[in-house]
Amino acid sequence: MKDTLIIDEYEKTENIYYVVEGVLCVEILNDGKRYISSFIFQNDFFGLDSFSTFKQKEHSIRVISEHATVFCLSKERLLHSLNEEPLFYELLLSNFADIFQRHYGYFNFLHLPTTERIKHALTYLSDHIGILTENEQLELPKFITQEVLSKFCRTSQSRVSISLSELEKEGWLLKKKVPITLK
């Protein structure tokens, strides 16, 4: 269910999770504000911190879509399964490598001017969770709001609104209101 906290900010999990359906986000608290550092999409694993030597972490995992189905597997059960079926190693490691690549790409766009950051974020999200409409327009799910974009792009909601208006005026966006629709 939307806004459900799967892992809280200071909890070090002992489990690995798999997203069957839905979208989650990794939130970090910085200067008293909650930011989204990355998204977790369908078919992604998370909970790698269960293998970390760090005693504590500083991020939480929250459901942002209306619904999500997340499968939970204890670290011990995962290790046992991997020993029984070594092919699962490749699946798990490929998934984590893909997640890291997406996360590294995120840091490449933080230096951009705000409107370019918003444009980059919308392209990124449309590549992963965009929905092609009957009119062959790319629409983002309704849970991708100005608030979500402001947390991901590390800017104010009012600046997101201004940037969306600019992108709509340029013709890059067809609709800036939820559901945001790209051309």
Secondary structure, DSSP 8 states (H G I E B T S, - for coil): -TT-EEE-TT---SEEEEEEES-EEEEEEETTEEEEEEEE-TT-EE-GGGG-S-S--SEEEEE-SS--EEEEEEHHHHHHHHHH-THHHHHHHHHHHHHHHHHHHHHHHTTS-HHHHHHHHHHHHHHHH-EE-TTS-EE--TT--HHHHHHHHTS-HHHHHHHHHHHHHHTSEEE-SSS-EE-
